């Protein structure tokens, strides 16, 4: 499904990733685990296209996407900060990617109503401003927005780190349930070992720009 082949990333003279190679299987929940600054988020951002490679290749379903623009990679992204539009309603946030693709309004509405059921939001949330929601609800909106465009892969960069401990535990179980139900290939970044062990099919342990173990 996803193959990283000898990926190297440099920021000026600093080499952040040293010849990273791994393979993520179709439908797998694959986690990058490690402390801050170890290269896990950098690796995720090379897959999504936010960070260019110095060397190496990224292969998805047999296609080389190393130099493909972000918007053409068909990858859903959930950020640590949610990155929702505060001036928009929940509906407008979730529908945003579909509207950019100029889908018919009826189709957009149908897809939005379908996806909110999967992330455990109700129709009553759709008309509310995202600023009125709790942290857990905002994260569900961010996940819905990433999934509604039917990406082949979803990448999550520490998506639960801004939530309190009790909510984190509940939402990470929900994430795993959703991932199994939808069957989407998921790459997840965390520094929490318990979280990684709870939700992952496999884990890559990062340290100082290297993968120590899978």
C-alpha positions, 0 to 999 in steps of 0.5 A: 500500500505505502512504501517509504524507500530510503527517505532522507530529509535535511533542514539546512545542515541538520539531517532529520531523517536518515534513510527511512524505509518501511511498508504499511499494508492496506487497511492497517493502523500503523503508528509512528512512536517516539519522543519529540524531535525524533522524526515521526512527524517529519516522516508523516509530513513527507507522506502527505507532501508538506516536507520535500525529500532530499533523497528516496521515494514514496510509493502508494499502490505502486505509484511514485508520489514523491513529487505529486502535489499535496492536493493530488495525493488523496490523503486525509490529514488530521492535525494536532491543532484540529485546524478547523475554520472558526468562522464556519459551522460544523457542516461548512467545515466538513463540507469544505473539501467537497465544495472545493471539488465542486460536487453537487449540493445534494451529494455534499449533503448526503456525504456529510450526513453519512460521515457524521454518523461514523464519528458519533456526531449528530445532526444538531451539531451541524448548524453550530459554530465549531467554537461552541463545541468541546475539544472532543467534538472538535476533533471529531469534526476534524476527523469527519472533514478528513474522511468525507472526501473518501481518501485512500489514506488518513494521516493523524499527527498527535490528534488527541494530545490537546484533550484531557486523559479521560477523553483521550482514552474514550476517543482513541477507542473510537478512532480504532472502531472507526478505522476498522469499520471504514477499513481505511489505511491509517498512519498515526503519530504519538509519543504516548506508548500506551496509546500506540499499544492500544490502537495499533496493528504495528508500531515503528519506534523512532529515535533521532531520525532512525527507526529502531524497531517495527 
